[in-house]
């Protein structure tokens, strides 16, 4: 295997069959030794976090694939904490797609004069460029098309897939007494231009509440896999 990229929480290797292997690490984003999924640098190492992030990703990728929604997931090896994925190109220099059920976080900070905090949102989808220096700026559908990042059809596919995937995750969490407020995804595209869900689906990518109280990602992982 040839290492092609070393990320904050995962390393990427090229496989001989043309696919890629993601190696999940125990490194976490944070600051001053405190875990924070919103931070842009590695702040600490937590034993077992790579394992639990992979377990949750496997769980949801298999559900999403079974629903007929295209993802990059092929298989996984829990012993090695690795996941084999299909090759995919990212949009632009990296794009994050957020689906919101509640008006919290950056959404409320931007639009608080128009809506009460915690208000219901109708699976609201927004896109941001991954750019730490510029604070991950918002970008509209028209902007993405004008800038040549994607076609109108690709955007429409991403929006529909995002809302369908979010419902799968939210319904699953609801069965466990948990409420999904918002969730962040990444998408890429195959050589034929078709859109697919990529990266991971882990507790650090979602904002979840129980009995009106926020559940931090590490606690959420434990609750999720509790018997």
Buried (B, 14 or more C-beta within 10 A) or exposed (E): EEEEEEEEBBBBBBBEEEBBBBBBBBBBBBEEEEBBBEBBEBBBEBEEBBBBBBBBBBBBBBBBBEEEBBBBBBEBEEEEBBBBBBBBEBBBEBBBBBBBBBBBBBBBEEEEEEBEEEEEBEBBBBBBBBEEEEEBEEBEBEEBBEEEBBBEEBBEBBBEBBBBBBBBBBEBBEEEEBBBBBBBBBBBBBEEEEBBBBBBBBBBBBBBBBEEEEBEBBEBBEBBEEE
